[in-house]
Amino acid sequence: MSDCIFCKIVEKEIPSTIVFEDADVLAFMDIGPIVKGHALVIPKQHHDPVTETPDEVLAKLFLTAKKIAKAQMNAFGAQGVNIMQNNGRAAGQEVEHIHVHVIPRFEEDGHHWNWNPKRYDDFDEMAKLADQLREQL
């Protein structure tokens, strides 16, 4: 897509700090990191959303994310890693080109996920939602 910032990064029209590249995937440093060392992994071909992305592309993205995570642990001494994919605006996706965040984590990095868990009214409510999901699988 001509107006996609990630496609422009793939085409080297916009500078980036590439940490890994092969024929299918590109990984580069996020310019707005949650924690310093935060990287993004993208397919070179434009795909979005996750539900329409071919399985082989998803596999390549997550295998590359695994490599980046291991490198972050070795290079930075990260004590953990968040690997996440936001899909859709409601989920926090800002660029409509599928991408995976690989975020090195440290005990005292000052970042906390506020999951704010909800509760089901009862087991039946949860079971009904599970039924709805199973019907679509």
ChimeraX commands (.cxc) that place a marker at each C-alpha (Angstrom):
marker #1 position 0.00,0.00,0.00 radius 0.5
marker #1 position 1.44,3.33,-1.04 radius 0.5
marker #1 position 0.33,5.21,2.10 radius 0.5
marker #1 position 1.38,2.53,4.62 radius 0.5
marker #1 position 4.30,3.68,6.78 radius 0.5
marker #1 position 5.51,0.11,7.29 radius 0.5
marker #1 position 5.44,-0.58,3.53 radius 0.5
marker #1 position 7.55,2.57,3.11 radius 0.5
marker #1 position 10.01,1.23,5.69 radius 0.5
marker #1 position 10.20,-2.07,3.76 radius 0.5
marker #1 position 10.88,-0.13,0.54 radius 0.5
marker #1 position 13.56,1.95,2.36 radius 0.5
marker #1 position 11.60,5.14,1.60 radius 0.5
marker #1 position 11.61,5.92,5.33 radius 0.5
marker #1 position 14.69,5.30,7.48 radius 0.5
marker #1 position 14.56,2.72,10.24 radius 0.5
marker #1 position 16.98,0.87,12.49 radius 0.5
marker #1 position 16.78,-2.66,11.12 radius 0.5
marker #1 position 17.82,-5.48,13.45 radius 0.5
marker #1 position 16.80,-8.45,11.26 radius 0.5
marker #1 position 15.80,-8.91,7.65 radius 0.5
marker #1 position 15.20,-11.85,5.36 radius 0.5
marker #1 position 13.16,-12.36,2.18 radius 0.5
marker #1 position 9.81,-12.26,4.02 radius 0.5
marker #1 position 10.20,-10.38,7.30 radius 0.5
marker #1 position 11.71,-7.18,8.64 radius 0.5
marker #1 position 12.40,-6.35,12.30 radius 0.5
marker #1 position 13.32,-2.85,13.43 radius 0.5
marker #1 position 13.44,-0.72,16.56 radius 0.5
marker #1 position 10.17,0.98,17.56 radius 0.5
marker #1 position 10.62,4.78,17.53 radius 0.5
marker #1 position 8.17,5.08,20.44 radius 0.5
marker #1 position 9.32,2.26,22.70 radius 0.5
marker #1 position 7.37,1.06,25.73 radius 0.5
marker #1 position 10.78,0.06,27.11 radius 0.5
marker #1 position 14.13,0.82,25.43 radius 0.5
marker #1 position 14.99,-2.05,23.10 radius 0.5
marker #1 position 11.33,-2.49,21.95 radius 0.5
marker #1 position 11.30,-3.91,18.40 radius 0.5
marker #1 position 8.62,-4.48,15.77 radius 0.5
marker #1 position 8.43,-7.47,13.42 radius 0.5
marker #1 position 6.51,-7.04,10.16 radius 0.5
marker #1 position 5.95,-9.04,6.99 radius 0.5
marker #1 position 7.45,-7.39,3.92 radius 0.5
marker #1 position 4.17,-7.91,2.08 radius 0.5
marker #1 position 1.26,-5.82,3.29 radius 0.5
marker #1 position -1.22,-7.89,5.32 radius 0.5
marker #1 position -3.96,-6.84,7.73 radius 0.5
marker #1 position -5.94,-7.82,9.78 radius 0.5
marker #1 position -4.63,-10.92,11.57 radius 0.5
marker #1 position -7.79,-12.84,10.63 radius 0.5
marker #1 position -6.97,-12.39,6.93 radius 0.5
marker #1 position -3.21,-12.93,7.17 radius 0.5
marker #1 position -2.00,-16.26,5.73 radius 0.5
marker #1 position -0.94,-18.85,8.30 radius 0.5
marker #1 position 2.57,-19.12,6.86 radius 0.5
marker #1 position 3.06,-15.35,7.30 radius 0.5
marker #1 position 1.87,-15.52,10.91 radius 0.5
marker #1 position 4.22,-18.43,11.58 radius 0.5
marker #1 position 7.16,-16.50,10.12 radius 0.5
marker #1 position 6.28,-13.40,12.18 radius 0.5
marker #1 position 6.17,-15.27,15.47 radius 0.5
marker #1 position 9.27,-17.36,14.76 radius 0.5
marker #1 position 11.12,-14.11,14.05 radius 0.5
marker #1 position 9.67,-12.55,17.22 radius 0.5
marker #1 position 11.10,-15.51,19.14 radius 0.5
marker #1 position 14.57,-14.82,17.66 radius 0.5
marker #1 position 14.32,-11.14,18.56 radius 0.5
marker #1 position 13.18,-11.98,22.12 radius 0.5
marker #1 position 16.15,-14.29,22.63 radius 0.5
marker #1 position 18.50,-11.61,21.28 radius 0.5
marker #1 position 16.96,-9.00,23.64 radius 0.5
marker #1 position 17.52,-11.27,26.61 radius 0.5
marker #1 position 21.14,-11.88,25.60 radius 0.5
marker #1 position 21.98,-8.33,24.45 radius 0.5
marker #1 position 20.19,-6.34,27.14 radius 0.5
marker #1 position 19.93,-8.83,29.99 radius 0.5
marker #1 position 16.14,-8.65,29.77 radius 0.5
marker #1 position 14.47,-10.65,32.53 radius 0.5
marker #1 position 11.35,-11.24,30.45 radius 0.5
marker #1 position 9.78,-10.31,27.12 radius 0.5
marker #1 position 6.28,-9.28,26.04 radius 0.5
marker #1 position 5.35,-10.51,22.57 radius 0.5
marker #1 position 2.09,-8.97,21.46 radius 0.5
marker #1 position -0.01,-8.24,18.42 radius 0.5
marker #1 position -2.70,-5.55,18.58 radius 0.5
marker #1 position -5.41,-6.16,16.03 radius 0.5
marker #1 position -7.85,-3.37,15.21 radius 0.5
marker #1 position -8.19,0.17,16.55 radius 0.5
marker #1 position -10.21,-1.00,19.57 radius 0.5
marker #1 position -7.22,-3.16,20.55 radius 0.5
marker #1 position -4.71,-0.33,20.18 radius 0.5
marker #1 position -3.45,-1.00,16.65 radius 0.5
marker #1 position -2.16,2.25,15.16 radius 0.5
marker #1 position -0.65,1.07,11.85 radius 0.5
marker #1 position -2.86,-1.09,9.62 radius 0.5
marker #1 position -0.08,-3.47,8.58 radius 0.5
marker #1 position 0.14,-6.55,10.77 radius 0.5
marker #1 position 3.04,-6.32,13.19 radius 0.5
marker #1 position 4.29,-7.94,16.35 radius 0.5
marker #1 position 5.74,-5.99,19.27 radius 0.5
marker #1 position 8.71,-7.59,21.02 radius 0.5
marker #1 position 9.35,-5.71,24.25 radius 0.5
marker #1 position 12.24,-6.54,26.58 radius 0.5
marker #1 position 11.20,-6.40,30.23 radius 0.5
marker #1 position 13.06,-5.71,33.44 radius 0.5
marker #1 position 11.89,-5.97,37.05 radius 0.5
marker #1 position 12.24,-2.23,37.60 radius 0.5
marker #1 position 11.37,-0.88,34.12 radius 0.5
marker #1 position 8.39,1.06,35.48 radius 0.5
marker #1 position 5.90,-0.28,32.94 radius 0.5
marker #1 position 2.86,-2.19,34.13 radius 0.5
marker #1 position -0.01,-3.66,32.13 radius 0.5
marker #1 position -3.30,-2.77,33.75 radius 0.5
marker #1 position -5.43,-5.72,32.65 radius 0.5
marker #1 position -8.29,-4.73,34.97 radius 0.5
marker #1 position -9.94,-8.18,34.74 radius 0.5
marker #1 position -13.71,-8.47,34.59 radius 0.5
marker #1 position -15.89,-11.20,36.07 radius 0.5
marker #1 position -18.68,-13.24,34.56 radius 0.5
marker #1 position -22.02,-13.02,36.34 radius 0.5
marker #1 position -22.03,-16.80,36.59 radius 0.5
marker #1 position -20.67,-19.94,34.95 radius 0.5
marker #1 position -23.62,-20.09,32.52 radius 0.5
marker #1 position -22.72,-16.70,31.05 radius 0.5
marker #1 position -19.16,-17.90,30.38 radius 0.5
marker #1 position -20.46,-21.20,28.95 radius 0.5
marker #1 position -22.79,-19.36,26.54 radius 0.5
marker #1 position -19.91,-17.27,25.23 radius 0.5
marker #1 position -17.82,-20.42,24.82 radius 0.5
marker #1 position -20.69,-21.96,22.82 radius 0.5
marker #1 position -20.77,-18.90,20.55 radius 0.5
marker #1 position -17.04,-19.23,19.92 radius 0.5
marker #1 position -17.24,-22.96,19.21 radius 0.5
marker #1 position -20.00,-22.35,16.66 radius 0.5
marker #1 position -17.64,-20.10,14.70 radius 0.5
marker #1 position -14.62,-22.41,14.76 radius 0.5
marker link #1:1,2 radius 0.2
marker link #1:2,3 radius 0.2
marker link #1:3,4 radius 0.2
marker link #1:4,5 radius 0.2
marker link #1:5,6 radius 0.2
marker link #1:6,7 radius 0.2
marker link #1:7,8 radius 0.2
marker link #1:8,9 radius 0.2
marker link #1:9,10 radius 0.2
marker link #1:10,11 radius 0.2
marker link #1:11,12 radius 0.2
marker link #1:12,13 radius 0.2
marker link #1:13,14 radius 0.2
marker link #1:14,15 radius 0.2
marker link #1:15,16 radius 0.2
marker link #1:16,17 radius 0.2
marker link #1:17,18 radius 0.2
marker link #1:18,19 radius 0.2
marker link #1:19,20 radius 0.2
marker link #1:20,21 radius 0.2
marker link #1:21,22 radius 0.2
marker link #1:22,23 radius 0.2
marker link #1:23,24 radius 0.2
marker link #1:24,25 radius 0.2
marker link #1:25,26 radius 0.2
marker link #1:26,27 radius 0.2
marker link #1:27,28 radius 0.2
marker link #1:28,29 radius 0.2
marker link #1:29,30 radius 0.2
marker link #1:30,31 radius 0.2
marker link #1:31,32 radius 0.2
marker link #1:32,33 radius 0.2
marker link #1:33,34 radius 0.2
marker link #1:34,35 radius 0.2
marker link #1:35,36 radius 0.2
marker link #1:36,37 radius 0.2
marker link #1:37,38 radius 0.2
marker link #1:38,39 radius 0.2
marker link #1:39,40 radius 0.2
marker link #1:40,41 radius 0.2
marker link #1:41,42 radius 0.2
marker link #1:42,43 radius 0.2
marker link #1:43,44 radius 0.2
marker link #1:44,45 radius 0.2
marker link #1:45,46 radius 0.2
marker link #1:46,47 radius 0.2
marker link #1:47,48 radius 0.2
marker link #1:48,49 radius 0.2
marker link #1:49,50 radius 0.2
marker link #1:50,51 radius 0.2
marker link #1:51,52 radius 0.2
marker link #1:52,53 radius 0.2
marker link #1:53,54 radius 0.2
marker link #1:54,55 radius 0.2
marker link #1:55,56 radius 0.2
marker link #1:56,57 radius 0.2
marker link #1:57,58 radius 0.2
marker link #1:58,59 radius 0.2
marker link #1:59,60 radius 0.2
marker link #1:60,61 radius 0.2
marker link #1:61,62 radius 0.2
marker link #1:62,63 radius 0.2
marker link #1:63,64 radius 0.2
marker link #1:64,65 radius 0.2
marker link #1:65,66 radius 0.2
marker link #1:66,67 radius 0.2
marker link #1:67,68 radius 0.2
marker link #1:68,69 radius 0.2
marker link #1:69,70 radius 0.2
marker link #1:70,71 radius 0.2
marker link #1:71,72 radius 0.2
marker link #1:72,73 radius 0.2
marker link #1:73,74 radius 0.2
marker link #1:74,75 radius 0.2
marker link #1:75,76 radius 0.2
marker link #1:76,77 radius 0.2
marker link #1:77,78 radius 0.2
marker link #1:78,79 radius 0.2
marker link #1:79,80 radius 0.2
marker link #1:80,81 radius 0.2
marker link #1:81,82 radius 0.2
marker link #1:82,83 radius 0.2
marker link #1:83,84 radius 0.2
marker link #1:84,85 radius 0.2
marker link #1:85,86 radius 0.2
marker link #1:86,87 radius 0.2
marker link #1:87,88 radius 0.2
marker link #1:88,89 radius 0.2
marker link #1:89,90 radius 0.2
marker link #1:90,91 radius 0.2
marker link #1:91,92 radius 0.2
marker link #1:92,93 radius 0.2
marker link #1:93,94 radius 0.2
marker link #1:94,95 radius 0.2
marker link #1:95,96 radius 0.2
marker link #1:96,97 radius 0.2
marker link #1:97,98 radius 0.2
marker link #1:98,99 radius 0.2
marker link #1:99,100 radius 0.2
marker link #1:100,101 radius 0.2
marker link #1:101,102 radius 0.2
marker link #1:102,103 radius 0.2
marker link #1:103,104 radius 0.2
marker link #1:104,105 radius 0.2
marker link #1:105,106 radius 0.2
marker link #1:106,107 radius 0.2
marker link #1:107,108 radius 0.2
marker link #1:108,109 radius 0.2
marker link #1:109,110 radius 0.2
marker link #1:110,111 radius 0.2
marker link #1:111,112 radius 0.2
marker link #1:112,113 radius 0.2
marker link #1:113,114 radius 0.2
marker link #1:114,115 radius 0.2
marker link #1:115,116 radius 0.2
marker link #1:116,117 radius 0.2
marker link #1:117,118 radius 0.2
marker link #1:118,119 radius 0.2
marker link #1:119,120 radius 0.2
marker link #1:120,121 radius 0.2
marker link #1:121,122 radius 0.2
marker link #1:122,123 radius 0.2
marker link #1:123,124 radius 0.2
marker link #1:124,125 radius 0.2
marker link #1:125,126 radius 0.2
marker link #1:126,127 radius 0.2
marker link #1:127,128 radius 0.2
marker link #1:128,129 radius 0.2
marker link #1:129,130 radius 0.2
marker link #1:130,131 radius 0.2
marker link #1:131,132 radius 0.2
marker link #1:132,133 radius 0.2
marker link #1:133,134 radius 0.2
marker link #1:134,135 radius 0.2
marker link #1:135,136 radius 0.2
marker link #1:136,137 radius 0.2
view
